[in-house]
Amino acid sequence: MVWEKRLSNSLWTWDLEHLEGFGEKSAQKLLTSIEKSRTITLGRFVTSLSIPQVGEETAEDLADEYYTLENLMASAGSMQDLQGIGPIIAESVRVWFDEPENKKLIEKLKKHVTILPQKKQSSGVLSKKTFVITGTLPTLSRDEAKELIKKAGGSVSGSVSSKTSFVLAGENPGDKLSTAKKLSIAVISEQELLKMLQK
């Protein structure tokens, strides 16, 4: 199957050929993301690649850790020790970046988009603290909560582990809350997070 997409400004047209695990939905998602902006953060770029097992939160975790696409690609085989990155995700990332057709795709995309290095806040009141967000918060969207945590030096992961500092829970939290309780991870509310940020 060959995907052809002409961008709205008509500067370039190219085909996305059928890649291993890269179907219609993934191709459309990637092209839509590129159309919106020729400048994209590393986290959003990785999300748009639709790597199996890598959702938005995991993509942001990878971007926060490796800062640039080059660093991420070079480290694709040795990331299972990262917070929130287990062996299944690590293997999926390694396999995806090892695929020759995917490497060609990356090189083609780099000619048409600017991928901004991820900037990680290294200091702040939440420095060295890792949060997992679950459920619906009273006033903050999940993205707003993530941004507040990161600006204060903290990090946000997509899964709960022994390395998690706090689970920020709202309504209908799901399995992450149960996992936090089993691991004796502190569970906080939106109000408690905001109090932390005021210190």
C-alpha positions in Angstrom: 0.0 0.0 0.0 1.3 3.5 -0.9 0.2 6.6 0.9 0.5 9.9 -1.0 -0.1 13.2 0.8 0.3 16.6 -0.7 0.9 19.2 1.9 -1.3 22.3 1.8 1.5 24.7 0.9 2.5 22.5 -2.1 6.2 22.7 -1.3 6.6 19.0 -1.4 4.9 15.8 -2.1 6.0 12.4 -1.0 4.8 8.8 -0.7 4.7 6.9 2.6 5.1 3.3 1.5 3.8 0.5 3.6 6.1 -0.1 6.5 6.3 -2.9 9.0 3.6 -2.1 11.6 2.9 1.3 9.9 -0.7 1.3 8.7 -3.2 3.8 7.4 -4.0 5.3 10.7 -0.4 5.8 11.7 0.5 7.3 8.3 -2.4 9.8 8.5 -1.5 10.7 12.1 2.1 11.4 11.2 1.2 13.5 8.1 -1.4 15.5 10.0 1.1 16.3 12.7 3.6 17.5 10.1 1.0 19.6 8.3 0.2 21.5 11.5 3.7 22.7 11.9 7.2 22.3 10.4 8.6 22.8 13.9 7.8 20.1 16.4 9.0 19.1 19.8 10.8 15.8 20.2 8.0 14.4 22.3 5.3 15.1 19.8 7.5 13.8 17.0 8.0 10.5 18.7 4.3 10.3 19.4 3.5 10.9 15.8 5.7 7.9 14.7 3.1 5.5 16.3 5.8 3.2 17.6 4.0 0.1 19.1 3.7 0.4 22.9 4.7 4.1 22.9 1.9 6.5 23.7 2.1 10.2 24.4 3.3 9.9 28.0 6.0 7.4 27.1 7.1 9.5 24.2 7.5 12.5 26.5 9.4 10.3 29.0 11.8 9.4 26.2 12.2 13.0 25.0 12.9 14.2 28.6 15.6 11.6 29.0 17.3 11.8 25.7 16.7 15.5 24.6 17.4 14.9 20.9 16.3 12.5 18.3 19.9 11.5 17.6 20.4 10.6 21.3 17.2 8.6 21.4 18.1 6.6 18.3 21.6 5.9 19.6 20.2 4.7 22.9 17.3 2.7 21.6 18.8 -0.6 22.7 19.5 0.3 26.3 16.6 2.1 27.8 14.8 -0.5 30.0 16.1 1.0 33.2 14.3 4.3 32.7 11.4 5.2 34.9 8.2 4.0 33.2 10.1 2.1 30.4 9.9 -1.6 30.9 11.4 -4.4 28.7 8.4 -4.7 26.4 8.5 -0.9 25.5 12.3 -0.9 25.3 12.3 -3.8 22.9 9.5 -2.2 20.8 11.5 1.0 20.5 14.7 -0.9 19.6 13.0 -2.9 16.9 11.3 0.1 15.4 14.5 2.2 15.1 16.4 -0.8 13.8 14.1 -1.3 10.9 15.8 0.0 7.7 12.6 1.4 6.2 11.9 3.4 9.4 15.4 4.8 9.3 14.7 6.0 5.8 11.5 7.5 6.9 13.2 9.4 9.7 15.8 10.8 7.3 13.1 11.9 4.9 11.1 13.6 7.6 14.2 15.4 9.0 14.5 17.2 5.6 11.1 18.8 6.0 10.7 19.4 9.8 12.7 21.0 12.6 12.7 18.8 15.7 13.2 20.9 18.8 15.5 19.4 21.5 13.5 18.7 24.6 14.3 21.1 27.4 14.2 19.6 30.9 13.9 21.8 34.0 16.7 20.5 36.2 15.9 22.4 39.4 12.8 23.5 41.3 10.6 22.5 44.2 9.8 19.2 42.6 13.3 18.4 41.5 14.0 14.6 41.3 10.4 13.8 42.0 8.5 11.5 39.6 4.7 11.8 39.2 2.1 9.6 37.6 -1.2 11.2 36.8 -4.4 9.1 36.9 -8.1 10.0 36.7 -9.8 13.3 36.0 -8.6 16.2 38.0 -11.0 18.9 39.4 -9.7 21.9 37.5 -6.5 21.0 35.7 -6.3 19.1 32.4 -3.7 16.3 32.4 -1.5 18.4 30.1 -1.7 21.4 32.4 -0.7 19.3 35.4 2.2 17.8 33.5 3.4 21.3 32.5 3.2 22.5 36.1 5.2 19.5 37.4 7.9 19.8 34.7 8.3 23.5 35.2 8.9 22.8 38.9 11.7 20.4 38.0 9.7 17.2 38.3 9.0 14.5 35.8 5.8 12.7 34.7 5.7 9.0 33.9 3.0 6.9 32.3 3.2 3.9 34.7 3.6 3.4 38.4 6.7 1.7 39.7 8.9 1.6 42.8 10.6 4.7 41.5 7.4 6.8 41.4 7.4 9.5 44.0 3.7 10.5 43.9 0.5 9.5 42.1 -1.6 12.4 41.4 -5.2 11.1 41.4 -8.5 12.5 40.4 -11.9 11.0 39.8 -12.1 7.5 38.3 -8.4 6.8 38.7 -8.3 3.1 37.5 -5.6 0.5 38.0 -2.7 3.0 38.6 -4.2 3.9 42.0 -4.4 0.2 43.0 -0.8 -0.3 41.9 0.3 2.8 43.9 -1.3 1.4 47.1 0.3 -2.0 46.6 3.7 -0.3 46.3 3.0 2.1 49.2 3.4 5.1 46.8 2.1 8.4 48.2 -1.2 9.4 46.5 -2.0 13.1 46.3 -4.8 15.3 45.1 -4.7 18.3 42.8 -5.0 20.6 45.8 -2.0 18.9 47.4 0.1 19.3 44.2 -0.7 23.0 44.1 0.4 23.4 47.7 3.7 21.7 46.9 4.2 24.1 44.0 3.8 27.1 46.4 6.7 26.1 48.6 
